[in-house]
């Protein structure tokens, strides 16, 4: 799915790998985490599939750069992917895999885990306050600013999801503390 995220970004504007990485960090990180190495590896694959082209730009005083552009074939792939009507609601949720087996640890360790989870979610939720500004900045590249409403929808999902995680962590802490008093 990373390839489709990259194609989607390039559909808005030609970008360097650095700019794509920055867009993921600033605007998509609350629902998709991509490491720099993954992005560059995926760009190579997209270029091999002829879904993007690359223009080499030499620079003086700073590293040379490659600017990527989505091709017609890449745009067609983006539209094909967007037209899939089977929403993938199954998720790999690492936190749930860990919690499933936490009975192997002490109650105190697990209470600490959930408190840390809650704190991390609260911090991440706070960081989402900057996302509307990033959306506004990126919207300057669009010919149709109505597209940003969909970006706002993903931010709303991110906030709701984090609030759910915070509430769930609080519930788990309360249950563990309550059960520990028996």
N, C-alpha and C positions, 0 to 999 in steps of 0.2 A: 504494500500500500504506500510505502515511502515514494515509490516512483510516481504514483499518481499525485501525491502531494507536491512533488517537485514540478511535474507537468502543470499542475494547477497554478503554482506560483509563476512559472515562466509564461503562462497564458496571460498573466496580467502585465508582465514587464520582462524584458531581457535582463538577466542577472548573472553575476559572477557566483562561483561556489560560495565565496565568503558572504555575499548578500543573501543567498538562499539559506545558509546557516544562520545568519542574523534574523531572517524572517521566522525561521523555526523557533529560535530562542525567544524572540520578542512577542510572537503572535500565535504560535501553534503549540507551544510547549505544554500547555495545560491539558492537551489531549493527544499529543504525539511527540514522543521524545526521539530525537535523531542525533546521533553523534556526528561530528565533522567527518570522520573517516567513512561513515555509512553514506553520507550525502555525496562525497566525492566518488566513492565506489559506484553508487547508483547513477551518477552523472555519466560515468564511463559506459555503463550498461545501456543507458538511454541513447547515448551517442552511437553505440554499436547497432542498436535497433533502428537507428535513424529517426528517432523521435525528437532529438534535439541536435542542433548544430553548435559548433564552438568556433568562436573567432578569437585568435591569439592577439593580445594587445601588449606590445612592449612599452615599458614605462621607464623613465629616468628617475633615479633616487628612491625608488620603491620597487617591490617585486612585480614582475610582469603578471598579467592577468588573462584569464579566459572568460569571455562573455558567452553565455549560453542562450540560445533562442529555441523556442518550441517550433517544430516543423508541422506541416499539414498532417503528416502521419501521426505525430505526437498529439496534436489537437484531436484527431479522430479517435485515438486511444483514450484520451481524457473523456471525450463525450461517450464512448462505449462504456467505460467504467461508471460514469455518472448515471447512465441509463439502466444499470442493473437494478432490478426491482426487489432483490432479495437482501434486505438489510441484515447485516451480520451482527446480531445482538449477543452472540456468544462471545465471551471475553476471556482472555488470559488475565487473571488477576493474581499477581504474585503474592499480595498480602493475604489473600484467602488461602492459597496453598500453604503458606507458613502457619496461619492461624489454625488450619485444620489439624496440624501435627503438634500444636503447642502444649498438648497434654504431657509431653515429654519433659517440660521445663517446670520450674517452680511457679507458684501463683504470683509471688512477688516479682519475678522476672517478667512474667506476662503482663502484670499491671504496669510495670515500667514500660514495656513495649507499647501498650495501648496509649499511655500518656505521651510517649514520644510520637506516636502516630498522630495523635490529636494535635500536638504542637506543630508538627511538620505541615499538617493540612491547614492549620490556622495561618502559618507563615506563607504557604503557597496561595491561600485565599487572599491574603493581604497583597501579595505580588500581582494579583489579577487587576488590582486597581489601576495599574499602568497600561493595561491592554487597550482600553478605549482610545488612549492617545496614540498608541501604535497603529490601531486600526485607522484612525484619522490620517496619520502620516502615510500609510500605505494606500489609502483611498485616493490620494492625489494622483496615483498612477492609472486610475481607472477611467474609462470612457463613460461608464455607467455606475454612478455612486450607489445605486440601489442594491448592488451586489454586496455592499457592506452589511446589510441586514442579516445575511446568512453568517457572516463573521460574528456579528453580535449574538446570534443564536448559539454559536459554539461557546462563546464566553459565558452565556447564561447557563448552558449545560455544565460547564466547568465549575462555576460557582455552586450550582445545585449539588453536583457530585461531591465537591469538597465538603459542603455543609452536611451532606448525608454521611460522609466518612467521619466527620467530627462527632455527629450525633451517635453514630454506631460505636465509635471508640469510647465515648462517655458511657454508653449502655454496657459495653463489655467490662469497663472498669468497675461500674456499679455492681454488676453481676458477680465479678470475681471477688470484690470486697465483701459483698453480702454473703457469698458462699464460704468465704474464709472465716466468717464469724460464727459459723455453725459448729 
